């Protein structure tokens, strides 16, 4: 408890505190009886560290005993304790990668959707952990619960440390029936923001036509606006059926949300500046035709 009140904590203290966690897990058959000691050790080691910086100068030694912490920490439900554990398991240095057992947290994360408000530190660390765990692990547990978790988490682009992983995760999620229907608009907007900076975009991603079809058919205009922006930046259509479909969608967007054209043009301009690319002439032509069609309709 005296160490808990230290103002300046060293790298060595963080390393020792993490070792204490392993010793506690190894020597208590009933780990719940040692909960206070375990949580205090985590707090001494990690509570003072900045979640916005995924790197630490501490050299942490992970053992099999550390895995036992998950159930105790998550069942306790204290947001700060969960954040401390996640920092220990997601921090990186030049000698190790994130804890190999991080994936076992996925099942416990699903139950965090009941939190009405994620404290900023916990939101940042859960967001970082989700990106590292990846979509497949959560898919096995249940996409519906995962979508509820994401909506409750309300992660923003600033919370996404590895943005390439998050792009893949969002794309995988919205391909599911639960994701395309229920994932909040915020993540569609974040996907557009991530598309603006092409340096993070996964090279192996491909256009997903059924998403465009579903959003248009169900009049999901806000999501569709974001998705059309993503399509033009990530997989610019050139000719054929895709071009015809996107053109029809843009016309429909203009009729339903006249401001969508201007927002699309702004995104494309930002994308052009970020990626040093030229806005496709076909995009400009479609937007001009959509605006002209709107003017004619107003005149009629």
GIZIQUI-V514308 format. One line per field, one symbol per residue. burial: 1 if it has 9 or more other C-alpha atoms within 8 Angstrom, else 0. A space follows every 50 residues. Layout:
burial: ???
This chain:
burial: 00000000000011111111111110010010011001111111111000 10010101100000110011011100001111111111111110001100 01001111110010000100111111111110111011101010111111 11101110111111111111011111011100100011111111111101 10000000001100110001101111111111111000000111011011 10110000011001001111110110001000110110011001000000
